[in-house]
Structure formats: structure tokens, C-alpha cells
């Protein structure tokens, strides 16, 4: 038995046109899953779906644009996935936003609400939408991409960190509620990964030198370092793991 085989499974991955989300979608497809590529722009989604279909066969991936701030758009994402593939086995909540950098004393209510809505409430909505069919089938995996920011304070991204800590608790609570029906819910908490989101960190030579001098693995993470954990948690290899936050940070938090 291949513990990482996802043949016959269907996965939705939000924020999957670049970075961690795209790497996760590509890795899921490599292990046999059908994948739904989703971000705000349809053309970007279609480009990534085309790359995956070229690599793994037509019909492996479809593109459905959706803004995570729009509940109706997320429902359409779920509905279109079911229409195309008939089921949803894996949900990867990767999309998030952070419109504010600075101390929390200066954040506006609108900015704070946007962070909480996009980074927590949208994940709750999606779990509500896909949870019932997973429970009925007695099988499913929900993976929320959180951050090591949810384990620490910060003078610059405090509200973002609050939202990522809440994602960890959301996963724990959903794990308790959905676990009796064999639906597993976990978080992944990356450190600094080389994505556009963290570009300011890994493109600054002085900051790279300083961080690499204390990071046990002496390097920033690559998107593939996180994608492997998504496959693990979505597959039989992770069948007895739920309610956890798996830290992938090269040792930063130790």
C-alpha cells in the first residue's frame, strides 16, 4: 500500500495560483488527486490548471476563481467542484491576507476585520460547506495553512498573528466536532518560506545573513517543504493525526 496515494480523491486548494498553495496543488496532483485551483483571478487559475493538466492529463485540474471574502463565491467554488468531480475529499485553506504592517495600536477597525474575515471566517465557511459530505462519507481531510506567527507576538504583524493563532484553535475545535465521523482537521504553521508574501524578508541580504546564522537548518524554506506536509496530512500516512499544528520552520521556533 502506498501511504501517500491520493488516487480518486478531489482537493480544493485556495490561493493556489502561486507560492505554497500552488506547490500544494501540484503535489496533490502528483500523488493522484484531482485538484481545483482557486484564487481571485480566473485567468491566473486557468494558467496553473493548464500546467497541471499538461503534466498529469486533461481533467486533473479545473480553475474556479473565488475571493475568500465573498461567501457566495466560496459556495460557488464548492458547487463547481462537486459539479465537475462529484465530491470533495480534501480542503486546503491556504489563501490569507495581511493589509497592515505596524503596531496594533495603529490598525484601523476595517483592516483588523479584513484580516479576521479573510484568515479565519473564510476557513470556517469552507469547513461548513464541505464538512457535511465528508461526515456522511466518513472520510475527509481539512488542512489550514496557519503560520508560526500564531505561536509568537510581533511588533509589525500582530493582527495577522492573532488570526493565525485563531486558525490553530479553529482546527482543534473542528477536529473535535468532525472527528467522530473520521474527518481530520489540522494546521500547518510555516516559518519564512520563499514566497511573494515574504519577499521583503528573503530578498534582504542582511536579514538573510542574520536569520541564517541562527536558523538550525541555515536556510529559508521552499514551497516544496510545505507541500509535502499537505500531501502527508491529506493521505493515509496522516490518518491518525487531527487537531494538530505542524510547524515547518527549519527550527526557527526552537
Residue, then its C-alpha position, 0 to 999 in steps of 0.5 A: x500500500x502506498x501511504x501517500x496515494x491520493x488516487x480518486x480523491x478531489x482537493x480544493x486548494x485556495x490561493x493556489x495560483x502561486x507560492x505554497x498553495x500552488x506547490x500544494x496543488x501540484x503535489x496533490x496532483x502528483x500523488x493522484x488527486x484531482x485538484x481545483x485551483x482557486x484564487x481571485x483571478x480566473x485567468x491566473x487559475x486557468x494558467x496553473x490548471x493548464x500546467x497541471x493538466x499538461x503534466x498529469x492529463x486533461x481533467x486533473x485540474x479545473x480553475x474556479x476563481x473565488x475571493x475568500x471574502x465573498x461567501x457566495x463565491x466560496x459556495x460557488x467554488x464548492x458547487x463547481x467542484x462537486x459539479x465537475x468531480x462529484x465530491x470533495x475529499x480534501x480542503x486546503x485553506x491556504x489563501x490569507x491576507x495581511x493589509x497592515x504592517x505596524x503596531x496594533x495600536x495603529x490598525x484601523x477597525x476595517x483592516x483588523x476585520x479584513x484580516x479576521x474575515x479573510x484568515x479565519x471566517x473564510x476557513x470556517x465557511x469552507x469547513x461548513x460547506x464541505x464538512x457535511x459530505x465528508x461526515x456522511x462519507x466518513x472520510x475527509x481531510x481539512x488542512x489550514x495553512x496557519x503560520x508560526x506567527x500564531x505561536x509568537x507576538x510581533x511588533x509589525x504583524x500582530x493582527x495577522x498573528x492573532x488570526x493565525x493563532x485563531x486558525x490553530x484553535x479553529x482546527x482543534x475545535x473542528x477536529x473535535x466536532x468532525x472527528x467522530x465521523x473520521x474527518x481530520x482537521x489540522x494546521x500547518x504553521x510555516x516559518x519564512x518560506x520563499x514566497x511573494x508574501x515574504x519577499x521583503x524578508x528573503x530578498x534582504x541580504x542582511x536579514x538573510x545573513x542574520x536569520x541564517x546564522x541562527x536558523x538550525x537548518x541555515x536556510x529559508x524554506x521552499x514551497x516544496x517543504x510545505x507541500x509535502x506536509x499537505x500531501x502527508x496530512x491529506x493521505x493515509x500516512x496522516x490518518x491518525x493525526x487531527x487537531x494538530x499544528x505542524x510547524x515547518x520552520x527549519x527550527x526557527x521556533x526552537 
